[in-house]
Amino acid sequence: MADLPKVLGIIICERILVDVLRQEAISCVNIHNGFATSSFPIILPLIYAYAQVSGSHAEFTYQYKIMDSNNKEIAQSPLAKVEPLPNSNMLHKLISAIPGLRFDDEGTYNFLLELNGIKVSHLPFYVVKVTAENEVIA
């Protein structure tokens, strides 16, 4: 099996814009590392996971999995296939939309990134409960 690409970074955001003329130009809007709520459960209607990985001359698959604080999977993106790049200096952009993401409790969740079924990176995502006295802006 070919070496897997190296993960350069993961971002969680509310919207991803792709330039029509320059497909390599990506804008991530409303980047999050967590969410604050006054009550549970909370459902995020749509959230995007975006990762940039090093160029690969081999085909590979990727998938995001969202794990709760007990390491139980609560959601996942569809499995996606990535075609090889002609130049290893180019970067792959791995984008998935995750609709209806539900959080039942306060805690630290993890957005895991798997390449060819192997966990290669993760990003913690914090969900906190707030009251009017200690309101936090996420």
C-alpha positions as CSV (number, residue, x, y, z in Angstrom):
1,M,0.0,0.0,0.0
2,A,1.3,3.5,-0.9
3,D,2.1,5.9,1.9
4,L,-0.8,8.0,3.0
5,P,-0.8,11.7,2.5
6,K,0.2,13.9,5.5
7,V,-2.5,15.9,7.1
8,L,-1.7,19.6,7.1
9,G,-4.8,20.8,9.0
10,I,-8.5,20.4,9.7
11,I,-11.2,23.1,9.9
12,I,-14.8,22.9,11.0
13,C,-17.0,25.6,9.5
14,E,-20.6,26.6,8.5
15,R,-20.0,27.1,4.8
16,I,-17.3,26.4,2.2
17,L,-17.1,28.6,-0.9
18,V,-15.2,27.3,-4.0
19,D,-14.1,29.9,-6.6
20,V,-15.7,29.1,-10.0
21,L,-12.7,30.1,-12.0
22,R,-10.0,28.8,-9.7
23,Q,-11.1,25.6,-8.1
24,E,-8.1,25.5,-5.8
25,A,-9.3,28.7,-4.1
26,I,-11.4,27.8,-1.1
27,S,-13.0,30.0,1.5
28,C,-14.1,28.6,4.9
29,V,-16.8,30.8,6.5
30,N,-17.7,30.8,10.3
31,I,-14.9,28.5,11.5
32,H,-15.7,26.8,14.8
33,N,-13.8,24.9,17.5
34,G,-17.0,24.4,19.6
35,F,-20.5,25.5,20.3
36,A,-22.3,27.0,23.4
37,T,-25.9,26.3,24.1
38,S,-28.4,26.9,26.9
39,S,-30.1,23.5,26.5
40,F,-29.7,20.0,25.1
41,P,-30.0,18.3,22.7
42,I,-28.6,20.8,20.1
43,I,-28.7,20.0,16.4
44,L,-26.5,21.8,13.9
45,P,-28.4,21.8,10.6
46,L,-25.3,21.6,8.5
47,I,-21.6,21.8,9.2
48,Y,-18.6,21.2,7.0
49,A,-15.3,19.5,7.7
50,Y,-12.3,20.6,5.6
51,A,-8.8,19.2,5.6
52,Q,-5.8,19.8,3.5
53,V,-3.4,16.9,2.9
54,S,-0.2,16.6,1.0
55,G,-0.3,15.5,-2.6
56,S,-0.5,11.8,-3.5
57,H,0.3,9.9,-6.6
58,A,-2.0,7.1,-5.4
59,E,-5.8,7.0,-5.1
60,F,-7.1,7.0,-1.6
61,T,-10.4,7.3,0.4
62,Y,-11.3,9.6,3.2
63,Q,-14.1,9.9,5.8
64,Y,-14.8,12.0,8.8
65,K,-16.2,10.5,11.9
66,I,-17.5,12.4,14.9
67,M,-16.9,10.9,18.3
68,D,-18.4,11.8,21.6
69,S,-16.4,12.1,24.9
70,N,-16.7,8.4,25.4
71,N,-15.2,7.7,22.0
72,K,-18.6,6.5,20.6
73,E,-19.3,7.5,17.0
74,I,-22.3,9.8,16.7
75,A,-22.0,10.7,13.0
76,Q,-19.9,10.2,9.9
77,S,-19.5,11.6,6.5
78,P,-19.9,9.5,3.3
79,L,-16.8,7.6,2.3
80,A,-15.2,9.6,-0.6
81,K,-12.6,8.6,-3.2
82,V,-9.7,10.9,-4.1
83,E,-7.9,10.7,-7.4
84,P,-4.1,11.0,-7.6
85,L,-2.5,14.4,-8.3
86,P,0.0,14.8,-11.2
87,N,2.3,16.8,-9.0
88,S,3.2,16.0,-5.4
89,N,3.6,19.7,-4.6
90,M,-0.1,20.2,-5.1
91,L,-2.4,19.7,-2.1
92,H,-5.7,17.7,-1.8
93,K,-8.7,19.4,-0.3
94,L,-10.9,17.0,1.6
95,I,-14.4,18.5,2.0
96,S,-17.5,16.8,3.5
97,A,-20.9,18.2,4.5
98,I,-22.4,16.7,7.7
99,P,-26.1,17.5,8.1
100,G,-28.1,17.3,11.3
101,L,-25.3,16.8,13.7
102,R,-26.8,16.2,17.1
103,F,-25.1,16.8,20.5
104,D,-26.9,15.4,23.5
105,D,-24.5,16.4,26.2
106,E,-21.8,18.9,27.2
107,G,-18.2,17.6,26.5
108,T,-15.3,17.4,24.2
109,Y,-16.1,15.7,20.8
110,N,-13.6,14.8,18.2
111,F,-13.8,15.1,14.4
112,L,-11.6,12.2,13.2
113,L,-10.2,12.0,9.7
114,E,-9.6,8.6,8.3
115,L,-7.6,7.9,5.1
116,N,-8.0,4.4,3.6
117,G,-9.8,3.5,6.9
118,I,-6.8,4.5,9.1
119,K,-7.3,7.3,11.7
120,V,-4.7,9.9,10.7
121,S,-5.8,13.1,12.6
122,H,-8.5,14.6,14.7
123,L,-9.7,18.0,15.8
124,P,-11.4,18.5,19.2
125,F,-14.8,20.2,19.2
126,Y,-16.1,21.6,22.5
127,V,-19.8,21.7,23.4
128,V,-20.6,23.7,26.5
129,K,-23.7,24.5,28.4
130,V,-24.2,28.2,29.4
131,T,-26.7,30.1,31.4
132,A,-27.6,33.8,31.2
133,E,-25.1,34.6,34.0
134,N,-22.1,33.0,32.2
135,E,-23.0,33.3,28.6
136,V,-20.2,32.4,26.3
137,I,-19.9,33.4,22.6
138,A,-18.7,30.5,20.6
